[in-house]
Amino acid sequence: MRHRQVLAVTAIALFGLAGCADRPNDLDTYYDDPVPTSKPVPPVEPSPQPSSPAPSTPSAPVPDARAALLTEADLAEEGVRPTGGEVSGCLTGLTGDSGSAGRWAYPSGSSLDHQVSVYPDRPGAEVVAAADCAGKRLTLPPQDGVDAQRAWCEGAKCTVLLAKGNVVSALSVSASSEARATDAAKRLLPVIVAKLSALKAS
């Protein structure tokens, strides 16, 4: 009987040792709480580099209005001579940021005014469309090479406006009759168009 008890105690002892065989023997660390692992630090995003400023668009060159103005050579067949004074009538409201003007007189006493204006901030066709000259509308042959064209006659005074790019060329002829003023405007119309078409920016 005692021999069986000894065997039982021995078996229990062996079973207990077997259950602890896989555990570490350091009792100081066995019952400590597990050390938490540190969280990974997210990578720091590189700060965006300031973008280089967009290149500035150069301003459009301004044409030289004087190059489109009628000269003595252009008007040689008209028999006119240059006179002083300011332009009048509808032309006074068409002065742009820069421009040039000339006045001419016929031997008969009739007169011719020509003004070329430059509008860097808007197209010349817009200026022509907004112009409101006195008198009745005058229909002239359409001219190639221009963006806009309008004409009026008030009595014996006829005014013609032509636009190309941001330039407006305005002609005003005062004669003894509307027919004479209209004829002069028709003769000079191709000359004015040719000077506009040849105009170059300065």
NUDRENVEX-226822 format. One line per field, with one value per residue: residue number from 1; x, y, z of N, C-alpha, C in turn. Coordinates in nm, 3 decimals, always signed. Layout:
% residues N
zapa <- [NUM; ...]
n_px <- [X; ...]
n_py <- [Y; ...]
n_pz <- [Z; ...]
ca_px <- [X; ...]
ca_py <- [Y; ...]
ca_pz <- [Z; ...]
c_px <- [X; ...]
c_py <- [Y; ...]
c_pz <- [Z; ...]
END
This chain:
% residues 202
zapa <- [1; 2; 3; 4; 5; 6; 7; 8; 9; 10; 11; 12; 13; 14; 15; 16; 17; 18; 19; 20; 21; 22; 23; 24; 25; 26; 27; 28; 29; 30; 31; 32; 33; 34; 35; 36; 37; 38; 39; 40; 41; 42; 43; 44; 45; 46; 47; 48; 49; 50; 51; 52; 53; 54; 55; 56; 57; 58; 59; 60; 61; 62; 63; 64; 65; 66; 67; 68; 69; 70; 71; 72; 73; 74; 75; 76; 77; 78; 79; 80; 81; 82; 83; 84; 85; 86; 87; 88; 89; 90; 91; 92; 93; 94; 95; 96; 97; 98; 99; 100; 101; 102; 103; 104; 105; 106; 107; 108; 109; 110; 111; 112; 113; 114; 115; 116; 117; 118; 119; 120; 121; 122; 123; 124; 125; 126; 127; 128; 129; 130; 131; 132; 133; 134; 135; 136; 137; 138; 139; 140; 141; 142; 143; 144; 145; 146; 147; 148; 149; 150; 151; 152; 153; 154; 155; 156; 157; 158; 159; 160; 161; 162; 163; 164; 165; 166; 167; 168; 169; 170; 171; 172; 173; 174; 175; 176; 177; 178; 179; 180; 181; 182; 183; 184; 185; 186; 187; 188; 189; 190; 191; 192; 193; 194; 195; 196; 197; 198; 199; 200; 201; 202]
n_px <- [+0.084; +0.190; +0.381; +0.238; +0.143; +0.372; +0.445; +0.234; +0.268; +0.509; +0.443; +0.269; +0.443; +0.620; +0.445; +0.379; +0.628; +0.662; +0.466; +0.569; +0.784; +0.810; +0.819; +0.994; +1.258; +1.315; +1.194; +1.160; +1.091; +0.887; +0.625; +0.584; +0.417; +0.368; +0.596; +0.487; +0.497; +0.648; +0.465; +0.488; +0.649; +0.493; +0.604; +0.753; +0.599; +0.745; +0.777; +0.596; +0.764; +0.790; +0.621; +0.760; +0.710; +0.474; +0.580; +0.568; +0.340; +0.442; +0.359; +0.148; +0.298; +0.282; +0.142; +0.279; +0.105; +0.145; +0.247; +0.030; -0.100; -0.233; -0.028; +0.141; +0.224; +0.043; -0.187; -0.150; -0.286; -0.522; -0.488; -0.458; -0.357; -0.162; -0.306; -0.337; -0.481; -0.741; -0.895; -1.243; -1.596; -1.727; -1.481; -1.355; -1.426; -1.289; -1.032; -0.760; -0.535; -0.294; -0.209; -0.240; -0.294; -0.415; -0.482; -0.628; -0.664; -0.872; -0.834; -1.079; -1.195; -1.303; -1.251; -1.038; -1.008; -0.800; -0.750; -0.566; -0.592; -0.477; -0.564; -0.464; -0.590; -0.819; -0.993; -0.990; -1.220; -1.422; -1.436; -1.519; -1.770; -1.905; -1.914; -2.094; -2.178; -2.306; -2.574; -2.679; -2.649; -2.387; -2.325; -2.044; -1.813; -1.719; -1.410; -1.123; -0.907; -0.957; -1.098; -1.337; -1.584; -1.741; -1.962; -2.081; -2.292; -2.345; -2.524; -2.316; -2.090; -1.891; -1.806; -1.575; -1.500; -1.249; -1.123; -0.847; -0.699; -0.591; -0.622; -0.769; -0.869; -0.975; -1.160; -1.265; -1.453; -1.530; -1.728; -1.860; -2.094; -2.289; -2.247; -1.993; -1.834; -1.872; -1.761; -1.490; -1.429; -1.459; -1.250; -1.025; -1.044; -0.925; -0.656; -0.624; -0.682; -0.469; -0.253; -0.317; -0.300; -0.030; +0.074; +0.293; +0.394; +0.562]
n_py <- [-0.120; +0.125; +0.142; +0.198; +0.456; +0.603; +0.582; +0.721; +0.982; +1.037; +1.035; +1.253; +1.461; +1.446; +1.506; +1.772; +1.894; +1.852; +2.014; +2.264; +2.275; +2.411; +2.680; +2.981; +2.992; +3.214; +3.377; +3.639; +3.778; +3.637; +3.682; +3.944; +4.217; +4.215; +4.398; +4.676; +4.711; +4.973; +5.206; +5.227; +5.511; +5.738; +5.817; +6.134; +6.367; +6.528; +6.880; +7.071; +7.214; +7.560; +7.664; +7.782; +8.117; +8.185; +8.268; +8.607; +8.750; +8.921; +9.260; +9.363; +9.499; +9.846; +9.991; +10.235; +10.515; +10.723; +10.617; +10.530; +10.752; +10.985; +11.134; +11.410; +11.308; +11.096; +11.240; +11.383; +11.391; +11.503; +11.769; +11.922; +12.120; +12.120; +12.221; +12.397; +12.339; +12.170; +11.843; +11.793; +11.740; +11.409; +11.286; +11.386; +11.239; +11.002; +10.968; +10.778; +10.606; +10.671; +10.853; +11.014; +11.302; +11.491; +11.786; +11.911; +12.130; +12.205; +12.379; +12.484; +12.547; +12.343; +12.085; +11.841; +11.601; +11.380; +11.113; +10.893; +10.649; +10.463; +10.182; +10.019; +9.855; +9.738; +9.603; +9.768; +9.737; +9.721; +9.981; +10.115; +9.996; +10.099; +10.368; +10.670; +10.859; +11.168; +11.210; +11.043; +10.695; +10.588; +10.394; +10.233; +10.078; +9.755; +9.694; +9.495; +9.346; +9.491; +9.510; +9.623; +9.853; +10.161; +10.432; +10.770; +11.044; +11.383; +11.622; +11.803; +11.684; +11.406; +11.111; +10.853; +10.546; +10.314; +10.001; +9.812; +9.551; +9.687; +9.947; +10.249; +10.417; +10.726; +10.924; +11.238; +11.436; +11.754; +11.917; +12.106; +11.985; +11.692; +11.487; +11.548; +11.523; +11.253; +11.136; +11.207; +11.066; +10.803; +10.792; +10.812; +10.598; +10.337; +10.409; +10.468; +10.217; +10.064; +10.180; +10.113; +9.835; +9.801; +9.877; +9.850; +9.722; +9.925]
n_pz <- [+0.000; +0.084; -0.104; -0.335; -0.286; -0.286; -0.553; -0.668; -0.573; -0.687; -0.956; -0.978; -0.920; -1.135; -1.344; -1.288; -1.322; -1.591; -1.704; -1.664; -1.820; -2.059; -1.999; -1.911; -1.663; -1.519; -1.259; -1.198; -1.423; -1.531; -1.442; -1.502; -1.663; -2.020; -2.222; -2.391; -2.742; -2.929; -3.133; -3.487; -3.628; -3.837; -4.170; -4.240; -4.438; -4.715; -4.729; -4.965; -5.240; -5.315; -5.601; -5.902; -6.015; -6.276; -6.602; -6.694; -6.924; -7.201; -7.271; -7.539; -7.830; -7.918; -8.199; -8.427; -8.469; -8.644; -8.875; -9.021; -9.095; -9.331; -9.581; -9.749; -9.992; -10.025; -10.069; -10.296; -10.544; -10.469; -10.439; -10.208; -9.920; -9.620; -9.310; -8.996; -8.666; -8.476; -8.503; -8.573; -8.499; -8.530; -8.503; -8.279; -8.058; -8.073; -7.989; -7.894; -7.660; -7.770; -8.062; -8.386; -8.589; -8.874; -9.068; -9.366; -9.650; -9.928; -10.247; -10.311; -10.074; -9.930; -9.679; -9.521; -9.278; -9.096; -8.878; -8.672; -8.433; -8.148; -7.954; -7.697; -7.509; -7.612; -7.900; -8.219; -8.374; -8.187; -8.095; -8.326; -8.364; -8.144; -8.192; -8.253; -8.478; -8.602; -8.840; -9.148; -9.228; -9.440; -9.718; -9.825; -10.058; -9.943; -9.776; -9.816; -9.573; -9.344; -9.012; -8.932; -9.056; -9.103; -9.197; -9.223; -9.326; -9.278; -9.390; -9.597; -9.509; -9.464; -9.286; -9.227; -9.076; -9.003; -8.895; -8.781; -8.620; -8.319; -8.394; -8.512; -8.795; -8.899; -9.120; -9.231; -9.443; -9.558; -9.785; -10.069; -10.125; -10.047; -10.229; -10.339; -10.110; -10.054; -10.284; -10.253; -10.020; -10.113; -10.299; -10.137; -9.967; -10.042; -10.016; -9.745; -9.634; -9.736; -9.600; -9.338; -9.352; -9.391; -9.154; -8.880; -8.561; -8.321]
ca_px <- [+0.000; +0.279; +0.453; +0.151; +0.136; +0.499; +0.437; +0.137; +0.331; +0.614; +0.377; +0.218; +0.559; +0.670; +0.346; +0.394; +0.750; +0.644; +0.383; +0.649; +0.907; +0.819; +0.820; +1.128; +1.279; +1.340; +1.068; +1.148; +1.029; +0.779; +0.494; +0.574; +0.333; +0.448; +0.634; +0.420; +0.587; +0.621; +0.399; +0.579; +0.631; +0.464; +0.707; +0.722; +0.583; +0.827; +0.698; +0.600; +0.849; +0.712; +0.630; +0.818; +0.604; +0.456; +0.641; +0.474; +0.316; +0.482; +0.250; +0.148; +0.361; +0.189; +0.178; +0.304; -0.010; +0.187; +0.275; -0.095; -0.160; -0.218; +0.081; +0.128; +0.237; -0.082; -0.294; -0.102; -0.389; -0.636; -0.458; -0.480; -0.239; -0.182; -0.345; -0.334; -0.611; -0.780; -1.003; -1.373; -1.706; -1.723; -1.344; -1.307; -1.455; -1.222; -0.891; -0.718; -0.423; -0.193; -0.261; -0.187; -0.400; -0.375; -0.590; -0.591; -0.763; -0.880; -0.838; -1.219; -1.241; -1.340; -1.147; -1.020; -0.947; -0.766; -0.699; -0.537; -0.586; -0.440; -0.632; -0.395; -0.672; -0.938; -0.981; -1.045; -1.355; -1.514; -1.450; -1.600; -1.907; -1.967; -1.917; -2.227; -2.160; -2.432; -2.605; -2.733; -2.548; -2.338; -2.275; -1.928; -1.768; -1.644; -1.266; -1.050; -0.794; -0.997; -1.184; -1.468; -1.596; -1.869; -1.955; -2.199; -2.290; -2.432; -2.520; -2.204; -1.974; -1.895; -1.704; -1.551; -1.419; -1.195; -1.048; -0.764; -0.631; -0.632; -0.604; -0.884; -0.838; -1.099; -1.151; -1.382; -1.441; -1.634; -1.725; -1.972; -2.215; -2.272; -2.193; -1.850; -1.771; -1.875; -1.664; -1.356; -1.411; -1.440; -1.117; -0.921; -1.066; -0.819; -0.527; -0.624; -0.675; -0.332; -0.164; -0.349; -0.251; +0.116; +0.112; +0.366; +0.413; +0.692]
ca_py <- [+0.000; +0.241; +0.147; +0.264; +0.597; +0.662; +0.591; +0.826; +1.112; +1.056; +1.065; +1.391; +1.551; +1.446; +1.576; +1.916; +1.941; +1.851; +2.129; +2.387; +2.257; +2.506; +2.816; +3.023; +2.971; +3.341; +3.414; +3.786; +3.831; +3.551; +3.737; +4.086; +4.245; +4.226; +4.535; +4.710; +4.752; +5.111; +5.217; +5.283; +5.654; +5.756; +5.898; +6.277; +6.407; +6.646; +7.000; +7.103; +7.325; +7.665; +7.660; +7.904; +8.199; +8.172; +8.380; +8.712; +8.768; +9.057; +9.341; +9.373; +9.622; +9.949; +10.039; +10.378; +10.568; +10.817; +10.544; +10.510; +10.883; +11.033; +11.229; +11.494; +11.219; +11.022; +11.332; +11.469; +11.404; +11.577; +11.911; +11.986; +12.167; +12.099; +12.336; +12.371; +12.325; +12.040; +11.772; +11.828; +11.648; +11.273; +11.243; +11.432; +11.137; +10.877; +10.974; +10.668; +10.634; +10.737; +10.873; +11.123; +11.361; +11.592; +11.860; +11.951; +12.219; +12.208; +12.516; +12.530; +12.579; +12.219; +12.041; +11.697; +11.565; +11.239; +11.082; +10.752; +10.629; +10.328; +10.141; +9.898; +9.773; +9.684; +9.602; +9.884; +9.707; +9.753; +10.127; +10.150; +9.952; +10.183; +10.508; +10.718; +10.986; +11.228; +11.198; +10.917; +10.595; +10.589; +10.263; +10.238; +9.943; +9.690; +9.689; +9.380; +9.376; +9.566; +9.434; +9.689; +9.970; +10.232; +10.567; +10.855; +11.176; +11.483; +11.731; +11.792; +11.633; +11.260; +11.054; +10.710; +10.482; +10.183; +9.941; +9.694; +9.524; +9.784; +10.080; +10.305; +10.526; +10.802; +11.027; +11.325; +11.528; +11.856; +11.971; +12.194; +11.902; +11.554; +11.405; +11.573; +11.465; +11.108; +11.099; +11.219; +10.954; +10.681; +10.794; +10.796; +10.476; +10.235; +10.459; +10.451; +10.073; +10.018; +10.225; +10.031; +9.698; +9.802; +9.926; +9.755; +9.766; +9.987]
ca_pz <- [+0.000; +0.090; -0.232; -0.433; -0.255; -0.333; -0.699; -0.704; -0.545; -0.788; -1.085; -0.971; -0.927; -1.273; -1.428; -1.263; -1.386; -1.738; -1.742; -1.658; -1.895; -2.171; -1.948; -1.864; -1.522; -1.452; -1.195; -1.188; -1.545; -1.578; -1.410; -1.541; -1.779; -2.144; -2.259; -2.518; -2.851; -2.972; -3.264; -3.590; -3.656; -3.980; -4.237; -4.253; -4.578; -4.746; -4.757; -5.108; -5.278; -5.380; -5.746; -5.960; -6.073; -6.419; -6.672; -6.727; -7.066; -7.240; -7.323; -7.684; -7.876; -7.964; -8.332; -8.443; -8.541; -8.749; -8.999; -9.094; -9.122; -9.468; -9.601; -9.870; -10.108; -10.040; -10.108; -10.405; -10.648; -10.415; -10.449; -10.078; -9.848; -9.476; -9.228; -8.853; -8.599; -8.421; -8.572; -8.515; -8.527; -8.474; -8.477; -8.148; -7.956; -8.108; -7.952; -7.808; -7.571; -7.852; -8.196; -8.466; -8.671; -8.970; -9.134; -9.501; -9.712; -10.075; -10.300; -10.316; -9.940; -9.862; -9.584; -9.499; -9.149; -9.083; -8.743; -8.646; -8.288; -8.104; -7.831; -7.652; -7.419; -7.678; -8.046; -8.288; -8.421; -8.077; -8.095; -8.443; -8.340; -8.042; -8.236; -8.289; -8.548; -8.646; -8.982; -9.198; -9.261; -9.577; -9.760; -9.912; -10.094; -9.835; -9.800; -9.765; -9.486; -9.225; -8.922; -8.922; -9.144; -9.093; -9.254; -9.207; -9.389; -9.219; -9.487; -9.692; -9.436; -9.454; -9.196; -9.248; -8.971; -9.038; -8.783; -8.804; -8.493; -8.216; -8.455; -8.582; -8.887; -8.920; -9.223; -9.239; -9.556; -9.570; -9.921; -10.101; -10.134; -9.997; -10.337; -10.347; -9.991; -10.070; -10.387; -10.196; -9.927; -10.192; -10.360; -10.035; -9.889; -10.065; -9.966; -9.598; -9.606; -9.764; -9.492; -9.221; -9.373; -9.381; -9.022; -8.797; -8.422; -8.295]
c_px <- [+0.086; +0.355; +0.370; +0.143; +0.262; +0.497; +0.344; +0.197; +0.436; +0.555; +0.327; +0.332; +0.612; +0.576; +0.357; +0.519; +0.738; +0.563; +0.460; +0.771; +0.924; +0.826; +0.959; +1.137; +1.306; +1.211; +1.051; +1.075; +0.910; +0.645; +0.482; +0.481; +0.419; +0.475; +0.567; +0.523; +0.549; +0.559; +0.496; +0.546; +0.605; +0.570; +0.661; +0.715; +0.671; +0.740; +0.709; +0.686; +0.765; +0.733; +0.684; +0.707; +0.598; +0.517; +0.536; +0.463; +0.354; +0.364; +0.264; +0.212; +0.257; +0.231; +0.201; +0.193; +0.031; +0.211; +0.148; -0.162; -0.134; -0.108; +0.054; +0.138; +0.108; -0.192; -0.256; -0.210; -0.511; -0.613; -0.478; -0.347; -0.265; -0.218; -0.338; -0.473; -0.637; -0.890; -1.134; -1.475; -1.689; -1.582; -1.294; -1.331; -1.383; -1.076; -0.857; -0.604; -0.308; -0.249; -0.196; -0.298; -0.343; -0.497; -0.538; -0.703; -0.754; -0.877; -0.980; -1.271; -1.289; -1.224; -1.150; -0.949; -0.918; -0.702; -0.680; -0.516; -0.555; -0.505; -0.567; -0.484; -0.796; -0.921; -1.046; -1.187; -1.460; -1.539; -1.540; -1.746; -1.979; -1.978; -2.058; -2.214; -2.296; -2.450; -2.660; -2.620; -2.514; -2.280; -2.162; -1.885; -1.689; -1.498; -1.205; -0.937; -0.828; -1.093; -1.325; -1.466; -1.736; -1.852; -2.089; -2.181; -2.390; -2.425; -2.408; -2.076; -1.988; -1.777; -1.697; -1.461; -1.377; -1.113; -0.969; -0.682; -0.682; -0.614; -0.732; -0.836; -0.969; -1.075; -1.279; -1.358; -1.560; -1.621; -1.845; -2.102; -2.184; -2.210; -2.041; -1.777; -1.766; -1.773; -1.521; -1.328; -1.388; -1.302; -1.008; -0.932; -0.958; -0.683; -0.516; -0.612; -0.533; -0.236; -0.192; -0.290; -0.099; +0.166; +0.179; +0.383; +0.553; +0.765]
c_py <- [+0.124; +0.255; +0.216; +0.413; +0.668; +0.679; +0.704; +0.963; +1.141; +1.095; +1.208; +1.490; +1.560; +1.522; +1.726; +1.972; +1.946; +1.971; +2.258; +2.381; +2.363; +2.650; +2.855; +3.013; +3.099; +3.392; +3.564; +3.844; +3.751; +3.612; +3.885; +4.103; +4.257; +4.372; +4.570; +4.755; +4.892; +5.110; +5.275; +5.429; +5.673; +5.844; +6.042; +6.312; +6.529; +6.765; +7.036; +7.225; +7.433; +7.663; +7.793; +7.985; +8.183; +8.292; +8.482; +8.727; +8.909; +9.131; +9.354; +9.504; +9.719; +9.997; +10.190; +10.435; +10.658; +10.747; +10.522; +10.642; +10.924; +11.139; +11.313; +11.408; +11.141; +11.110; +11.422; +11.492; +11.482; +11.728; +11.987; +12.035; +12.150; +12.230; +12.297; +12.352; +12.182; +11.977; +11.803; +11.719; +11.514; +11.230; +11.282; +11.327; +11.006; +10.874; +10.862; +10.708; +10.701; +10.750; +10.990; +11.173; +11.466; +11.658; +11.914; +12.039; +12.210; +12.354; +12.573; +12.573; +12.456; +12.174; +11.890; +11.677; +11.416; +11.216; +10.933; +10.738; +10.483; +10.301; +10.011; +9.803; +9.713; +9.687; +9.725; +9.861; +9.739; +9.903; +10.172; +10.113; +10.042; +10.329; +10.546; +10.857; +11.037; +11.208; +11.063; +10.822; +10.601; +10.452; +10.281; +10.096; +9.880; +9.673; +9.564; +9.426; +9.461; +9.482; +9.494; +9.815; +10.030; +10.373; +10.637; +10.982; +11.265; +11.607; +11.706; +11.745; +11.482; +11.210; +10.903; +10.658; +10.343; +10.131; +9.822; +9.670; +9.619; +9.928; +10.120; +10.422; +10.595; +10.916; +11.107; +11.429; +11.623; +11.921; +12.062; +12.116; +11.763; +11.466; +11.423; +11.512; +11.313; +11.062; +11.105; +11.102; +10.823; +10.676; +10.762; +10.665; +10.370; +10.279; +10.437; +10.304; +10.021; +10.060; +10.147; +9.891; +9.690; +9.844; +9.816; +9.813; +9.821; +9.913]
c_pz <- [+0.000; -0.041; -0.337; -0.408; -0.303; -0.483; -0.742; -0.684; -0.650; -0.922; -1.088; -0.985; -1.068; -1.366; -1.413; -1.329; -1.536; -1.782; -1.741; -1.746; -2.003; -2.126; -1.902; -1.713; -1.446; -1.392; -1.187; -1.309; -1.588; -1.555; -1.443; -1.659; -1.903; -2.178; -2.391; -2.620; -2.896; -3.111; -3.365; -3.616; -3.804; -4.044; -4.253; -4.400; -4.605; -4.780; -4.904; -5.135; -5.346; -5.530; -5.797; -6.026; -6.224; -6.489; -6.714; -6.878; -7.106; -7.300; -7.474; -7.728; -7.933; -8.102; -8.332; -8.530; -8.656; -8.882; -9.083; -9.129; -9.268; -9.476; -9.726; -9.996; -10.133; -10.098; -10.226; -10.510; -10.599; -10.425; -10.319; -10.021; -9.698; -9.407; -9.082; -8.797; -8.554; -8.506; -8.500; -8.547; -8.459; -8.436; -8.339; -8.039; -7.979; -8.069; -7.855; -7.717; -7.645; -7.993; -8.265; -8.557; -8.765; -9.032; -9.267; -9.559; -9.864; -10.122; -10.303; -10.180; -9.863; -9.772; -9.568; -9.366; -9.147; -8.946; -8.729; -8.495; -8.256; -7.969; -7.781; -7.571; -7.485; -7.829; -8.108; -8.338; -8.314; -8.070; -8.210; -8.421; -8.240; -8.084; -8.282; -8.352; -8.597; -8.796; -9.019; -9.235; -9.409; -9.609; -9.861; -9.948; -9.980; -9.874; -9.738; -9.674; -9.365; -9.142; -8.911; -9.007; -9.127; -9.148; -9.236; -9.291; -9.317; -9.307; -9.586; -9.623; -9.416; -9.370; -9.219; -9.136; -9.018; -8.920; -8.832; -8.677; -8.386; -8.263; -8.527; -8.667; -8.923; -9.018; -9.224; -9.350; -9.556; -9.707; -9.945; -10.113; -10.079; -10.104; -10.349; -10.228; -10.002; -10.172; -10.332; -10.101; -10.002; -10.254; -10.258; -9.958; -9.916; -10.012; -9.815; -9.562; -9.628; -9.653; -9.363; -9.234; -9.359; -9.244; -8.942; -8.658; -8.405; -8.183]
END
